[in-house]
Amino acid sequence: MKFESIFTEKRVGSDKVSSGTRSGFQRDFDRLIFSSAFRRLQNKTQVFPLPGTVFVHNRLTHSLEVASVGRSLGKMIGEKISDSFKNNEDVFEFYRYELANVIAAACLAHDIGNPAFGHSGEKAISNYFIENAESKIDGKGLKEFFSEKEWMDLTSFEGNANAIRILTHQFRGRFKGGFGLTYTTVASILKYPCEATAVDKKFRHRKKYGFFQGEKPIALEIMQELQMIEESTEPIIFKRHPFVYLVEAADDICYSIVDIEDAHRLKILTRKEVEDAFMGVIGKLGKGSEDKTYRYYKEIEDTGEAIAFLRARIINFLINHSTQVFLDHQHEILNGSFGDTLIDSIEKNFGALKSIQEISQERIYQHDTVIQIEIAGYNVMSELLCLFIPALLKEKPSHKEEKILKLFPYQFTEFELAGSPYEKVMNALDFLSGMTDEYATEMYRKLKGIVIPRHD
């Protein structure tokens, strides 16, 4: 890959070239931030249950913060790359002024495919199909309705692939090409540019998969248009697009640090515990700045603000180090041989984040409230699938099942126009994965008769 050929303003579903004062990449950002799919992230779990009296991060606030970090990474790296293209105006202009917009837009979109209840929602969807593989529908086992590749999509449901579907699929009654984003922005969130049958955890770019079978044609077109390196045609595997590393780093930076801040807000961690952990990171990433940082920190009387100050310092150091790693390894990133994330590379050099990662695993992700929301989400999603899937696949749905199908919003009713069993089931997953935590819980309670619906 070459820096001058890995970007384009070509859009999904359109041959039109952007005109006016906003560039195509700025339009991507605006389309995302004003979309209902992005707005719904405000009621989707990040780590902790959604707030009562104490406000913690949800998927929306997390995505906004990731976009802020991503914009900084894109700006700093773009300026450095542009210096090599002063004799090529188009390439110079893109890296000097537009890369920051691409990365910020991709950061907004990176979690847009996550279902309600975070990763437990993904697991619930996958396990419904695994556990019901032999369940009979019209005398036929559930697994028998699908090809091998389709079954892999369903039994390893992946939020990353679902993001590509939401962004590019033409839902019923909606625009062609989904959000109509540029190929460049879409490629920047393809962390795993392969299909489900190619997953191999030994390889970073194949740890998970990046697109469902339904979106394979558009994913393939995007990867080829941007001259990404093809590793295999069957199954489809490509090397990562270079911009993915920046979106991934922005995400890694935010969640690794901000989860600790949220745990402090919820009194799971004390100020002293967070202070020690954060100052330890600062001491390794910003050698020589510890005394000055600590002096400023001690001057801040408000505890929450003091912790936020340390968090900001760490994020700044991680942005600077990530920029340097990308620039130092740009040739390996372009030829597809760079096997680390930017943050993993920093960690190998400094060992700065190990203590924070240990605290997160032992004190945060295993906390009772986190486990409870995961189990609750698992039950809600599983029970809704038990209602939706048989109703969609039966040749002659029962009276109850016909009523269930009428609950699907119009945009998710492609099943009414025929389609394969896979396409019909994907309608159910579109509906389910788009739900917020609160909406999914409310629907579960109503359909199970726990509460009687009322018309307000």
Secondary structure, DSSP 8 states (H G I E B T S, - for coil): --GGGS----BTTB-----SSS-HHHHHHHHHHTSHHHHGGGGSBSSS---SSS---BHHHHHHHHHHHHHHHHHHHHHHHHGGGTT-HHHHHIIIIIHHHHHHHHHHHTTTT--TTHHHHHHHHHHHHHHTTT-EETTEEGGGGS-HHHHHHHHT--HHHHHHHHHH---TTS-TTTT--BHHHHHTT-SS-B-GGG--TTSGGGSS----GGGHHHHHHHHHHTT--EEEETTEEE---TTHHHHHHHHHHHHHHHHHHHHHHTTSS-HHHHHHHHHHHHHHHSTT-HHHHHHHHHH--SHHHHHHHHHHHHHHHHHHHHHHHHHHTHHHHHHT---S-HHHHHHHHH--SHHHHHHIIIIITTSHHHHHHHHHHHHHHHHHHHHHHHHHH-SS--HHHHHHHTTS-GGG-GGGG---HHHHHHHHHHHHHTS-HHHHHHHHHHHTTSS-----
